[in-house]
Amino acid sequence: MKQYYVLFKNHNNGMRLYNSLKSKNIKSTIAPTPRVASKSCGISLLINKEDIEKIRDIVANEDIDIIDIVEIERNVKPNRDKYC
């Protein structure tokens, strides 16, 4: 399963985009930036694939600085932190 993240240079741009998407009823989740994607800002937005073009338009129209929108293979370890 693939996940899609918007990456930022700083926290402020992440929050600007998050608030803008929220006001337009576009679902996003504030998430830690996966280290396989970037070593920059610790905040990213987890988004749905079908919203990518709308989000790119919002970023351009509202002059929000992003690094990129990346696709990452979800790496779930089902036995992580299980002790029994």
C-alpha atoms as a printed R data frame, in Angstrom:
   type eleno elety resid chain resno       x       y      z
1  ATOM     1    CA   MET     A     1   0.000   0.000  0.000
2  ATOM     2    CA   LYS     A     2   1.332   3.422 -0.921
3  ATOM     3    CA   GLN     A     3   1.087   6.593  1.147
4  ATOM     4    CA   TYR     A     4   1.462  10.175 -0.083
5  ATOM     5    CA   TYR     A     5   3.241  12.907  1.878
6  ATOM     6    CA   VAL     A     6   3.663  16.635  1.325
7  ATOM     7    CA   LEU     A     7   7.139  17.650  2.500
8  ATOM     8    CA   PHE     A     8   8.061  21.106  3.807
9  ATOM     9    CA   LYS     A     9  11.152  23.174  4.536
10 ATOM    10    CA   ASN     A    10   9.593  24.480  7.732
11 ATOM    11    CA   HIS     A    11   6.728  24.013 10.159
12 ATOM    12    CA   ASN     A    12   4.970  27.269  9.204
13 ATOM    13    CA   ASN     A    13   4.347  26.226  5.610
14 ATOM    14    CA   GLY     A    14   3.074  22.850  6.786
15 ATOM    15    CA   MET     A    15   0.537  24.489  9.079
16 ATOM    16    CA   ARG     A    16  -0.495  27.001  6.396
17 ATOM    17    CA   LEU     A    17  -1.274  24.210  3.954
18 ATOM    18    CA   TYR     A    18  -2.971  22.088  6.621
19 ATOM    19    CA   ASN     A    19  -5.295  24.953  7.586
20 ATOM    20    CA   SER     A    20  -6.009  25.778  3.949
21 ATOM    21    CA   LEU     A    21  -6.900  22.157  3.146
22 ATOM    22    CA   LYS     A    22  -9.061  21.926  6.253
23 ATOM    23    CA   SER     A    23 -11.027  25.041  5.228
24 ATOM    24    CA   LYS     A    24 -11.631  23.457  1.798
25 ATOM    25    CA   ASN     A    25 -12.693  20.089  3.287
26 ATOM    26    CA   ILE     A    26  -9.700  18.250  1.821
27 ATOM    27    CA   LYS     A    27  -8.562  15.541  4.204
28 ATOM    28    CA   SER     A    28  -4.972  15.618  5.431
29 ATOM    29    CA   THR     A    29  -3.200  14.414  8.544
30 ATOM    30    CA   ILE     A    30  -0.212  16.040 10.214
31 ATOM    31    CA   ALA     A    31   2.471  13.362 10.444
32 ATOM    32    CA   PRO     A    32   6.170  13.031 11.193
33 ATOM    33    CA   THR     A    33   8.234  13.182  8.017
34 ATOM    34    CA   PRO     A    34   9.379   9.684  7.088
35 ATOM    35    CA   ARG     A    35  13.190   9.663  7.099
36 ATOM    36    CA   VAL     A    36  13.218   7.763  3.800
37 ATOM    37    CA   ALA     A    37  11.515  10.801  2.232
38 ATOM    38    CA   SER     A    38  13.474  13.705  3.713
39 ATOM    39    CA   LYS     A    39  15.771  14.712  6.497
40 ATOM    40    CA   SER     A    40  14.446  18.269  6.561
41 ATOM    41    CA   CYS     A    41  11.485  19.542  8.575
42 ATOM    42    CA   GLY     A    42   9.920  17.056 10.965
43 ATOM    43    CA   ILE     A    43   6.359  17.828  9.841
44 ATOM    44    CA   SER     A    44   4.632  16.517  6.743
45 ATOM    45    CA   LEU     A    45   1.045  16.061  5.624
46 ATOM    46    CA   LEU     A    46  -0.315  12.636  4.825
47 ATOM    47    CA   ILE     A    47  -2.779  13.052  1.950
48 ATOM    48    CA   ASN     A    48  -4.967  10.990 -0.380
49 ATOM    49    CA   LYS     A    49  -3.737  10.253 -3.893
50 ATOM    50    CA   GLU     A    50  -6.920  11.607 -5.497
51 ATOM    51    CA   ASP     A    51  -6.326  15.035 -3.904
52 ATOM    52    CA   ILE     A    52  -2.777  15.574 -5.227
53 ATOM    53    CA   GLU     A    53  -3.706  17.807 -8.182
54 ATOM    54    CA   LYS     A    54  -6.056  19.944 -6.049
55 ATOM    55    CA   ILE     A    55  -3.303  20.311 -3.452
56 ATOM    56    CA   ARG     A    56  -0.732  21.309 -6.094
57 ATOM    57    CA   ASP     A    57  -3.170  24.003 -7.298
58 ATOM    58    CA   ILE     A    58  -3.681  25.306 -3.747
59 ATOM    59    CA   VAL     A    59   0.088  25.381 -3.143
60 ATOM    60    CA   ALA     A    60   0.591  27.431 -6.329
61 ATOM    61    CA   ASN     A    61  -2.359  29.793 -5.766
62 ATOM    62    CA   GLU     A    62  -1.576  30.480 -2.106
63 ATOM    63    CA   ASP     A    63   2.213  30.633 -2.606
64 ATOM    64    CA   ILE     A    64   2.965  27.931 -0.027
65 ATOM    65    CA   ASP     A    65   6.532  26.655 -0.189
66 ATOM    66    CA   ILE     A    66   6.772  22.852 -0.300
67 ATOM    67    CA   ILE     A    67   9.682  20.566 -1.098
68 ATOM    68    CA   ASP     A    68   7.628  17.950 -2.935
69 ATOM    69    CA   ILE     A    69   4.775  15.478 -2.776
70 ATOM    70    CA   VAL     A    70   6.203  11.973 -2.488
71 ATOM    71    CA   GLU     A    71   4.884   8.443 -2.706
72 ATOM    72    CA   ILE     A    72   6.215   5.994 -0.132
73 ATOM    73    CA   GLU     A    73   5.523   2.303  0.210
74 ATOM    74    CA   ARG     A    74   3.861   1.744  3.571
75 ATOM    75    CA   ASN     A    75   6.202  -0.257  5.785
76 ATOM    76    CA   VAL     A    76   4.072  -1.944  8.412
77 ATOM    77    CA   LYS     A    77   5.718  -4.401 10.754
78 ATOM    78    CA   PRO     A    78   2.827  -6.419 12.210
79 ATOM    79    CA   ASN     A    79   4.836  -7.809 15.149
80 ATOM    80    CA   ARG     A    80   6.332  -4.486 16.193
81 ATOM    81    CA   ASP     A    81   6.119  -3.833 19.930
82 ATOM    82    CA   LYS     A    82   4.327  -7.103 20.657
83 ATOM    83    CA   TYR     A    83   5.676  -8.762 23.765
84 ATOM    84    CA   CYS     A    84   3.279 -11.642 24.263
